Amino acid sequence: MLQIVKKYGAEGVFHPEDLLVLSAAFDKAWQRLEKSGVRFKSDYQRQQARNTLGKYIIDAAKNGERDKRRLRDYAFSLYSQSSP
């Protein structure tokens, strides 16, 4: 998750304790996605999915959300809606 935060230029936006919440939310969202049975055709597609989940979490956190369950659920639901 920290790599994704850096990728989207948000490293200076969050306090260290916020990054722990974002990381926990990301890990749970990713676990949920994997348990959903989704299959990736390539490592690139898998990495893109991780980036997308992370971006959704970062965007919600930039808007003030700090509850890891809501961050997880928000990212998972947006990803699910955007995937074919």
C-alpha positions as a Markdown table, in Angstrom:
| # | Residue | x | y | z |
|---|---|---|---|---|
| 1 | Met | 0.0 | 0.0 | 0.0 |
| 2 | Leu | 2.8 | 2.4 | 0.7 |
| 3 | Gln | 4.1 | 2.0 | -2.8 |
| 4 | Ile | 0.6 | 2.9 | -4.1 |
| 5 | Val | 0.5 | 6.0 | -1.8 |
| 6 | Lys | 3.8 | 7.1 | -3.2 |
| 7 | Lys | 2.6 | 6.4 | -6.8 |
| 8 | Tyr | -0.3 | 8.7 | -6.4 |
| 9 | Gly | 1.7 | 11.4 | -4.7 |
| 10 | Ala | -0.1 | 11.2 | -1.4 |
| 11 | Glu | 2.8 | 10.4 | 0.9 |
| 12 | Gly | 2.8 | 13.8 | 2.5 |
| 13 | Val | -0.9 | 13.9 | 2.9 |
| 14 | Phe | -1.3 | 11.3 | 5.7 |
| 15 | His | 0.1 | 10.9 | 9.2 |
| 16 | Pro | 1.9 | 7.6 | 10.0 |
| 17 | Glu | -1.1 | 6.4 | 12.0 |
| 18 | Asp | -3.4 | 7.1 | 9.0 |
| 19 | Leu | -1.1 | 5.0 | 6.8 |
| 20 | Leu | -1.5 | 2.1 | 9.2 |
| 21 | Val | -5.3 | 2.4 | 8.8 |
| 22 | Leu | -5.0 | 2.7 | 5.0 |
| 23 | Ser | -2.7 | -0.3 | 4.8 |
| 24 | Ala | -5.0 | -2.5 | 6.9 |
| 25 | Ala | -8.0 | -1.4 | 4.8 |
| 26 | Phe | -6.1 | -2.3 | 1.6 |
| 27 | Asp | -5.0 | -5.7 | 2.9 |
| 28 | Lys | -8.6 | -6.6 | 3.9 |
| 29 | Ala | -10.0 | -5.3 | 0.6 |
| 30 | Trp | -7.4 | -7.4 | -1.3 |
| 31 | Gln | -8.2 | -10.5 | 0.7 |
| 32 | Arg | -11.9 | -10.0 | 0.0 |
| 33 | Leu | -11.2 | -9.6 | -3.7 |
| 34 | Glu | -9.1 | -12.8 | -3.7 |
| 35 | Lys | -11.8 | -14.7 | -1.8 |
| 36 | Ser | -14.4 | -13.5 | -4.3 |
| 37 | Gly | -13.0 | -15.9 | -6.9 |
| 38 | Val | -11.7 | -13.3 | -9.3 |
| 39 | Arg | -9.0 | -14.6 | -11.6 |
| 40 | Phe | -6.3 | -12.4 | -13.2 |
| 41 | Lys | -5.0 | -13.3 | -16.7 |
| 42 | Ser | -1.6 | -11.8 | -15.9 |
| 43 | Asp | 0.6 | -10.4 | -13.2 |
| 44 | Tyr | 0.1 | -7.0 | -14.9 |
| 45 | Gln | -3.7 | -7.3 | -14.5 |
| 46 | Arg | -3.2 | -8.4 | -10.9 |
| 47 | Gln | -1.0 | -5.4 | -10.2 |
| 48 | Gln | -3.5 | -3.0 | -11.9 |
| 49 | Ala | -6.2 | -4.4 | -9.6 |
| 50 | Arg | -4.1 | -3.7 | -6.5 |
| 51 | Asn | -3.4 | -0.2 | -7.7 |
| 52 | Thr | -7.1 | 0.4 | -8.4 |
| 53 | Leu | -8.1 | -0.7 | -4.9 |
| 54 | Gly | -5.3 | 1.4 | -3.4 |
| 55 | Lys | -6.4 | 4.4 | -5.3 |
| 56 | Tyr | -10.0 | 4.1 | -4.2 |
| 57 | Ile | -8.8 | 3.9 | -0.6 |
| 58 | Ile | -6.5 | 6.9 | -0.9 |
| 59 | Asp | -9.3 | 9.0 | -2.5 |
| 60 | Ala | -11.7 | 8.2 | 0.3 |
| 61 | Ala | -9.0 | 8.9 | 2.9 |
| 62 | Lys | -8.2 | 12.2 | 1.2 |
| 63 | Asn | -11.9 | 13.1 | 1.7 |
| 64 | Gly | -11.6 | 12.4 | 5.5 |
| 65 | Glu | -12.6 | 8.7 | 5.8 |
| 66 | Arg | -10.5 | 6.9 | 8.4 |
| 67 | Asp | -12.6 | 3.9 | 9.3 |
| 68 | Lys | -10.8 | 0.9 | 7.9 |
| 69 | Arg | -14.0 | -1.1 | 7.4 |
| 70 | Arg | -15.6 | 1.7 | 5.5 |
| 71 | Leu | -12.5 | 2.2 | 3.5 |
| 72 | Arg | -12.3 | -1.5 | 2.7 |
| 73 | Asp | -16.0 | -1.8 | 1.7 |
| 74 | Tyr | -15.9 | 1.4 | -0.4 |
| 75 | Ala | -12.8 | 0.3 | -2.3 |
| 76 | Phe | -14.2 | -3.2 | -2.8 |
| 77 | Ser | -17.6 | -2.0 | -4.0 |
| 78 | Leu | -16.1 | 0.5 | -6.4 |
| 79 | Tyr | -13.8 | -2.1 | -7.8 |
| 80 | Ser | -16.7 | -4.5 | -8.2 |
| 81 | Gln | -18.7 | -1.9 | -10.0 |
| 82 | Ser | -15.9 | -1.0 | -12.4 |
| 83 | Ser | -14.9 | -4.6 | -13.3 |
| 84 | Pro | -16.7 | -6.4 | -16.2 |
